[in-house]
Every structure is written in structure tokens, then in C-alpha cells.
Amino acid sequence: MNNTPSEDQWRKRIVSPEAVLERIEPGMSIFLGTGVAEPRTLVKHLTASEAPNLQDLELIQLVSLGDAVALQQQRSHKYRLKTFFSGWIASEAITSGRVDLIPCRFCRIPHLIASGWLAIDVAFVQVTPPNEAGYCSLGVAVDVAQQAMEQASLVVGEINPDIPVTLGDTFVPVTSFDLLVEATEPPIYFQRWAVDEVYDRIAANIASVIENGSCLAFSIGQIYDALARHLTGKRHLGIHSSFFTDALMDLVKSGAVTNRQKELFRGKSLVSYAFGTPELLAWLDRNPLVEFQSIEKVFDPLQIGRNPRFMTILPARRVDLWGRIALHFGKGNIAGPAEAINFANGADLSVGGRTIFALPSRNRSGSPNIRVTVADLPNQFGLSESVAMLVTEYGVAHLTGRTVRERAQALIDIAHPEDRAALVEQAKAAHILYPDQIFLAQNAHLYPSEIEATHTFKNGVQIRLRAIRPSDEEEMRRLFYRFSDKAVYYRYFTPLKTMPHAKMQTYVNVDYSDTLSIVGVAGESGEGRIIAEARFVRDLQGAKADVAFVVDEAYQGMGIATYLYRMLIRLARQRGIQGFHADVLSSNRNMLKVFEKGGLPVKASLEDGVYSLWMPFGRVAENDALNRP
């Protein structure tokens, strides 16, 4: 027996918005579809009506991106909005007392509704026209709509033919609706974000720490639109995210997203909401690559943590030298504490997971975004211990496992160059840094980020190469203490036993012109350790430079020193140096071989067991092998 309602049958339930409003009684709680799925036709008629029964109504909407807040303010004596989300345009209304905020983790909202703790009398939900089987799709917002429909005594569906049929837990029988209304308003569309140069550099730095096979939580804004473009060269990325956007559509189309290494909904991008252009909504229509599920699944840290290498990427407003985060608020903000904490908890539970915060080094007015403290700012992220990395346009600060002093040094390294000197002095005054901490303010702009590279050596060992930073002090000390007495003597020509702060900080603070040091970092990003260092120091005449290397004994014999040597040749020539000089003990055969294989002619003289080597660049250094290490 076929119980599927015919089109004639369900069309009998279509009424005017005014007929729906006649069923509303004073004091009722009305659930409104969320965000892009806001039933705009019903909302506009509700807020514009002068009907006497529309008194003391409570509107409940998880995320308000559209008309509910904007129009509600004109009728505050008749309508009051409750929301779980403090961002976007709701922030100003909440601050002014016109809208009530319910602080709650998103993954717990379904229980509040299902248990009846959050009472719902009426549900206004945007849906697609019913299909031949009599089912409507919830379209671009699948959060708690079904729970709200189950609790409401009056369920109204606003049929909008312009929203896509999405797949997942999105289908509801048309018989679930007591009344139907035909939409006269289009869905809420959002254009792509314009990306400026600073945000593009931030995105490039984030992409540099995203490994193949990572699972990403995306959101909305400049950082994400730029990041998607920088991730197209990655492989087997996964998506487990609150929002699906145009940027994610592009990333999926590029082939970088396969979702094959996820544990939850393998092969599909998992989301609760879609947010974007008409092109995005058309692409999502019946698209099997995107799975829409309720926030109970998408925001649950335990579910998130099942995915290996889960990367939560969040925008920050300010950060302090302790690594504490102040989040954005106001229009355009889409990451409040409740949403951020769910995903950060999930990243903590994920094997290889990370929470990454990103922000420009300065705000639009030119004030520093990295401060000594953010204790006086609102909208605090309460899990600073979970922040693995902080990213600006000047680089990545790795915070996991670091002391407050080490965190401060790493954050100062990626602050705006003109703000670093003041931060060092403020940190000294706050007893965060050592009182004798060195800082070469004149060289803050000279850090050569362009020389950063990753190279695979023997046995598949990947080493990340970059210029040394002041915040490398502790790692360089640890490298020193891993050396044998013999290795120390080969490097320093003296049997050093200690490398205290006073000595090491002078070693890691270089000017990047007359002295240039390159470090090699092994291990996963954020947990790697320095295993090699090479440097040259220009002599007083400026034409020559002394060169020296050190490689962790566990990594010797892989060609790392030779690679670093050739890298130094290229960089020295760019700085007008004409050749290298080195003193090498005659017993140090490994180092002598490095210079022999480096591609330069070697002139040697031996005295008292020490070879004095001179390697002029000349024409030989024009060879491609030297210019491309």
C-alpha cells in the first residue's frame, strides 16, 4: 500500500503567512531555521505584523545571519530573540541587551531541546519542495531542526525551490508539517571574501604546517578563502567542519580533498551548514561528496577526535605572550568560545591533532595584535593550553610543550617587526624574559623567510630548513648537549662543557647579513627538534666569510651538511661574499669530505694539525648545482 502523499494532498497544506500567524498565541517560543536556512518569508511577515496575538514571543535561533536580529530590534516589546551564537550581527544586539545569549557548547544543544529544557512551541523551518517519495530536504542547515520539529506543537515548512537538496540526515517527510508556506524571499547568499596580501601570507604559513592526510575544520572569512588556495597541492585531506563554503568547494574540486583517511563518514566532507554563493548552492544539490549531519555529530569532541591529524584552524583577535587568546566579536565573527572549544577538544583527542590560531600581527588601525597580556579583553578562549600554534604573516610560533618564556620568545619572533623591541622590554618588566635578554631591533625586518625549504634526505628523512631565530635558544642548547665531547671539540676547537643562556643567546641573535645561520628541523611540525646548523660570518673586509657546520650525530651520513653547505654558498653569493674560509682539524675527515663534495675548488694549508681551507666562489659557483641546493 502506497502511503506517499500526492502533490495535490500536500499542496492542500499550503497557506499564506498570515494564516500561519493566526495560529500563534502570546508567549509562545518559536524556533527559526538557522543561518542561511532562515525562513525569511515567515520571519519578515512575523516581524512586520501588527496582529494583537503576536505579543511577548520568544524567537530561538542557533546562529543568526539574516533578518531575525535586524528586524527584531524594531519590535523588542513584542519579540525577543534567544541565540547560542554571539557572533555576526548578533553581537551588537546581545551587548545592547536586545538579544539573549545562551552560553552552551553546540554539541549539547540537541539534548536541551530533546529533553524539553528549552521549550519550543512552534518551529519555522526552510525546506525544499517534496520529492516523489514525499520527502523534503532541510537543505543548507542541518543542526537541531529535527529535534525542534519533534518538540513543537505547530510545525511550519517554508518551501524554497532555490535551496539545494543536500544528502545526509536532511530528509523529513512532508507529513511532518502541519502547514506549508511558499517562499517569496530568496535564500541568504554570501559573496566570496576579498583576500588582502597579509591574509594571503598568513594562509601560506598555515598551509606550511598542514600535512597530507590531515582532517580540517574550516569556517568563514579571509583566512579560509586564502587557505583553500594554498592547500590545493596537498593530498588526501579530509573535512569535518561546521560550515561548507565556496572555498571548500574549490578545494574539493582541486582533488586535494578525498576524505579517505578519516574515521568518521569516510569519503565524505562532514558539515552542518553551507554558507556562500548561488554557485555553491547549485554545486551542493544532490552532491554525494558532502554529508550534512546534525551538530550532535559534527560538534561532538569525541566524534571529532576519531579523525587522525585533526586540525582546528581558528581566527584570533589578540594573543598575549602567555599564549592566551582573545576571540573576535561583532559583525563577521563566526568563531565564539563555545564553538571553538568543541573543536579544540576534538583536536586534543585526535592522534596528531592540533589547534591553530591565526591573526595579522597588527589590526586595521595599526595597533599590535600580540600583547603582553589580553586579560582585559572580552570573549576569551579558555583553553590556552590546547593552542598548538599561533600564526601571523611573519611565521608560525609553536607553543606545545614550551615554557612561558619560550612561548614569549616564539610569539615575539612573529610579531610585527616594529613591535618586537617594545614587546621584549615589556616582557622583561613582567619577568617573562630574562633581564639580560638580547634583541637586535635593527634586524627585525631582515629575517630571510624566503630561504625556507623542505628536503628529503637518505632513508626518506625530511628536514625543514630555515634561518635561525632568537626563539631557537633552547633548542640549540639541547642540540649542544646531545653532542659527544669529540663533536664539540671538532666544532669549537675547545672542550666546552656548558652552554648557558648568556652564551647561547648571543649565538642565536644574528643580523642575517654579515652573519647568517640556517637550522635543520626534523620531526612533525610543532614537535620537531633542531638537528643541524650551518652558518657563515663575514670578515671585517667583507669579501670573505668563515663557515662552520654541526649535525646531530644521529643524522650524520645523510648528506645534510653538504646540502647546507651548498645552500650557504648560494646565499653568501647573493650577499656579495666572494668565498669561504674554514678551519678544520685534520682528524675531522667527515667535514673535510663535505668541502670536497661541495663543488668549489679547495685550497688547503696544514699547520699544527689544523687545515686552513679557502674556497673561492669564482665561476664555478655559477653551476646550477650550487645555485639550487
PyMOL commands that set and color helices and strands:
alter all, ss='L'
color gray80, all
select helices_A, chain A and resi 7-11+17-21+35-37+40-48+67-75+90-95+106-114+145-151+174-176+197-207+222-230+246-253+278-284+295-298+301-304+337-349+384-386+404-413+417-429+441-443+449-451+458-460+470-482+485-492+501-508+553-555+560-574+589-597+620-622+624-627
alter helices_A, ss='H'
color red, helices_A
select strands_A, chain A and resi 29-32+57-61+79-83+99-101+122-127+135-137+154-159+167-168+171-173+179-182+215-217+238-239+243-244+269-271+273-274+290-292+310-315+318-320+325-326+354-358+370-371+380-381+389-392+395-398+453-456+462-467+515-522+529-538+544-551+579-585+603-607+610-616
alter strands_A, ss='S'
color yellow, strands_A
deselect
rebuild
show_as cartoon
